[in-house]
């Protein structure tokens, strides 16, 4: 009796373990894991390459069950029937769409379900018909696409041949006219402002006269000297060349200001060198309080006929406090350029300006009305 007892205990333990395993599997299947299931049949038209029993079933991307059975239909060789078990709460209805998808790096096939408009939980043993193209593999899809491309190419073989021939003629024409195309492209680039960065311009200014003949006639009172007037052509910082032609180096040279404003500044500074206490003012708050010196620029250019010459010319008028002209005069100076370049031109303009400014100051001092 004592010898048989251990065998009974061992047997009872084994039976209990087996029962626990079966109980755990039952619990996992019905309670802890997937819970209650609803079975549906899915009909595929064509191949379902790679689909296996146990494959996942996804509803709107969420796993709801698995494939429980796969089989062929004897009466319909192209048809494949699959049985799926999904969670009972899954809303599978007659308008639910069925297809195949490939997931992961290995491309494991799964059945995908997409909800329709019907609502409510699904019922047992519902038959779903998959999309006719659902079983088509990616390889087969690629073959079908290539077949359609091949068909299009076959139907348009002659037009494609003519197009290729025309392209050949066009490229040969482009090769023969490369130089002309380069010129066109360069013109377009220049027109759109995309050319090479512009070379910085060299800025030149006029020098001031500092020596005046003695004895000096004093200026009676302050004059007002507005900005000189001129035609629009002279309102520029460019070196003007007449007749209109290009001289080397002048494209990157310019004056420090527009010609009328530069002349106004330099003439006033010249008056200051002569008599700083009574030099002209640019403007005044009371226009009738001072006499005025009005200047109209007639020329400020390089005359190339017959040889390059710097030319400055303007007219001047002295007005009294009532605005009456009391004196007027035309001033003109010309100097030849040693060389047709900006440096020589500036030297000639400086010499001409020193003479014309000195002449203007002496004339103005004598022409100013007596203070009163």
BELZI-V221897 format. One record per residue. N is the residue number from 1. PHI is phi in degrees with one decimal (none if undefined). BURIAL is b if it has 24 or more other C-alpha atoms within 12 Angstrom, else e. Layout:
# BELZI-V221897
N;PHI;BURIAL + N;PHI;BURIAL
This chain:
# BELZI-V221897
1;none;e + 2;-70.7;e + 3;-72.2;e + 4;-80.3;e + 5;-59.5;e + 6;-60.3;e + 7;-65.1;e + 8;-65.5;e + 9;-64.3;e + 10;-63.8;e + 11;-61.9;e + 12;-63.2;e + 13;-65.6;e + 14;-63.6;e + 15;-62.5;e + 16;-66.3;e + 17;-64.3;e + 18;-62.7;e + 19;-63.3;e + 20;-65.3;e + 21;-63.4;e + 22;-62.7;e + 23;-64.5;e + 24;-65.1;e + 25;-62.2;e + 26;-63.6;e + 27;-65.2;e + 28;-63.4;e + 29;-76.3;e + 30;-106.2;e + 31;-127.9;e + 32;-75.8;e + 33;-98.9;e + 34;-90.9;e + 35;73.9;e + 36;-64.2;e + 37;-119.8;b + 38;-120.0;b + 39;-97.0;b + 40;-133.2;b + 41;-107.8;b + 42;-122.0;b + 43;-106.4;b + 44;-106.9;b + 45;-103.8;b + 46;110.0;b + 47;-72.0;b + 48;-123.3;b + 49;-53.9;b + 50;86.5;e + 51;-72.4;b + 52;-125.9;e + 53;-63.5;e + 54;98.1;e + 55;-64.2;b + 56;-72.3;b + 57;-117.3;b + 58;-110.3;b + 59;-117.8;b + 60;52.0;e + 61;89.3;e + 62;-105.6;e + 63;-71.2;e + 64;-123.2;b + 65;177.2;b + 66;-149.6;b + 67;-80.1;b + 68;-105.0;b + 69;-161.2;e + 70;-131.9;b + 71;-159.4;b + 72;-95.7;e + 73;-107.6;e + 74;-62.6;e + 75;-78.4;e + 76;-139.5;e + 77;-59.3;e + 78;-85.8;e + 79;-96.6;e + 80;-126.8;b + 81;-104.9;b + 82;-126.7;b + 83;-110.3;b + 84;-123.3;b + 85;-118.1;b + 86;-123.7;b + 87;-57.4;b + 88;-59.7;b + 89;-80.8;e + 90;-70.2;b + 91;-79.9;b + 92;-90.4;b + 93;-134.3;b + 94;-65.8;b + 95;-94.9;e + 96;-72.0;b + 97;-87.7;b + 98;-122.9;b + 99;-156.8;b + 100;-115.7;b + 101;-139.4;b + 102;-118.9;b + 103;-118.5;e + 104;76.9;e + 105;-66.6;e + 106;-85.2;e + 107;68.6;e + 108;-67.6;e + 109;-76.2;b + 110;-137.1;b + 111;-90.9;b + 112;-114.4;b + 113;-116.8;b + 114;-126.5;b + 115;-64.3;b + 116;-101.2;e + 117;-93.9;e + 118;-68.0;e + 119;-118.0;e + 120;102.2;e + 121;-71.0;e + 122;-78.8;b + 123;-108.6;e + 124;-68.6;b + 125;53.6;e + 126;-80.7;b + 127;-96.6;b + 128;-113.9;b + 129;-105.7;b + 130;-76.1;b + 131;-57.2;b + 132;-54.7;e + 133;-93.4;e + 134;-64.7;b + 135;-84.2;b + 136;-76.9;b + 137;-76.3;b + 138;-63.0;e + 139;-62.8;e + 140;-65.9;e + 141;-61.6;e + 142;-64.2;e + 143;-62.8;e + 144;-63.8;e + 145;-64.2;e + 146;-63.5;e + 147;-63.5;e + 148;-66.6;e + 149;-62.9;e + 150;-62.4;e + 151;-64.6;e + 152;-64.4;e + 153;-64.0;e + 154;-64.1;e + 155;-71.4;e + 156;-117.4;e + 157;-61.0;e + 158;-67.0;e + 159;-59.8;e + 160;-64.4;e + 161;-62.7;e + 162;-64.7;e + 163;-62.8;e + 164;-63.9;e + 165;-63.8;e + 166;-65.4;e + 167;-62.1;e + 168;-63.4;e + 169;-63.3;e + 170;-64.7;e + 171;-66.1;e + 172;-64.0;e + 173;-64.0;e + 174;-62.7;e + 175;-63.4;e + 176;-73.9;e + 177;-115.9;e + 178;-60.5;e + 179;-61.1;e + 180;-64.5;e + 181;-64.7;e + 182;-60.2;e + 183;-66.7;e + 184;-64.0;e + 185;-63.0;e + 186;-62.6;e + 187;-64.6;e + 188;-64.5;e + 189;-62.2;e + 190;-66.4;e + 191;-66.8;e + 192;-89.1;e + 193;77.4;e + 194;-102.9;e + 195;-76.5;e + 196;-63.8;e + 197;-54.9;e + 198;-66.4;e + 199;-72.3;e + 200;-56.5;e + 201;-80.6;e + 202;-89.5;e + 203;-100.0;e + 204;-120.6;b + 205;-132.8;b + 206;-86.9;b + 207;-87.5;b + 208;-103.0;b + 209;-73.1;b + 210;-124.0;e + 211;-113.2;e + 212;-131.0;e + 213;-65.7;e + 214;-108.6;e + 215;-78.0;e + 216;-86.3;e + 217;-83.6;e + 218;-70.6;b + 219;-80.2;b + 220;-67.7;e + 221;-161.3;b + 222;-67.9;b + 223;-97.3;b + 224;-109.2;b + 225;-120.4;b + 226;-67.3;b + 227;-60.5;b + 228;-57.2;b + 229;-87.9;b + 230;-167.7;b + 231;-73.3;e + 232;-60.8;e + 233;-59.9;e + 234;-83.3;b + 235;-83.2;b + 236;-152.9;e + 237;-99.0;b + 238;-73.4;b + 239;-78.1;b + 240;-86.7;b + 241;-125.3;b + 242;-130.8;e + 243;-58.6;e + 244;-61.5;e + 245;-155.7;e + 246;-97.9;e + 247;-115.9;e + 248;-57.3;e + 249;90.9;e + 250;-80.5;b + 251;-67.0;e + 252;-109.3;e + 253;-118.9;b + 254;-153.3;b + 255;-79.4;b + 256;-68.3;b + 257;-154.0;e + 258;-61.4;b + 259;-57.3;b + 260;-61.3;b + 261;-69.0;b + 262;-65.1;b + 263;-63.6;b + 264;-59.0;b + 265;-63.3;b + 266;-71.2;b + 267;-68.9;b + 268;-64.5;b + 269;-65.0;b + 270;-66.2;b + 271;-60.7;b + 272;-65.1;b + 273;-65.8;b + 274;-82.6;b + 275;-154.5;b + 276;-64.1;e + 277;-71.6;e + 278;-127.3;b + 279;-64.7;b + 280;-62.0;b + 281;-99.9;b + 282;-71.9;b + 283;-158.3;e + 284;-148.2;e + 285;-70.1;e + 286;-120.1;e + 287;-54.9;e + 288;-88.4;e + 289;-87.6;e + 290;-134.8;b + 291;-67.4;b + 292;-124.9;b + 293;-116.2;b + 294;-101.7;b + 295;-121.9;b + 296;-121.4;b + 297;-76.8;b + 298;-101.1;b + 299;-158.1;b + 300;-158.8;b + 301;-154.8;b + 302;-103.9;b + 303;-95.4;b + 304;-93.3;b + 305;-114.3;e + 306;-89.5;e + 307;-139.3;e + 308;-57.1;b + 309;-140.5;b + 310;-81.3;b + 311;-128.9;b + 312;-125.3;b + 313;-148.5;b + 314;-157.3;b + 315;-105.8;b + 316;-132.5;b + 317;-134.4;b + 318;-105.1;b + 319;-111.1;b + 320;-79.9;b + 321;-64.6;b + 322;-87.6;e + 323;86.1;e + 324;-89.1;e + 325;-73.5;e + 326;-106.5;e + 327;-163.4;b + 328;-150.4;b + 329;-160.6;b + 330;-108.6;e + 331;-115.4;b + 332;-147.3;b + 333;-140.3;b + 334;-136.2;b + 335;-138.7;b + 336;-76.9;b + 337;-87.7;b + 338;-67.9;e + 339;-140.0;e + 340;-82.1;b + 341;-136.1;b + 342;-58.1;b + 343;-60.7;b + 344;-67.6;e + 345;-65.4;b + 346;-65.4;b + 347;-61.2;b + 348;-67.1;b + 349;-64.4;b + 350;-62.1;b + 351;-64.7;b + 352;-65.7;b + 353;-68.4;b + 354;-57.9;b + 355;-69.4;b + 356;-71.5;b + 357;-69.1;b + 358;-62.0;b + 359;-64.1;b + 360;-64.5;b + 361;-64.5;b + 362;-62.7;b + 363;-64.7;b + 364;-64.6;b + 365;-59.5;b + 366;-81.7;e + 367;-91.6;b + 368;-63.8;b + 369;-67.9;b + 370;-64.9;e + 371;-64.4;e + 372;-173.7;e
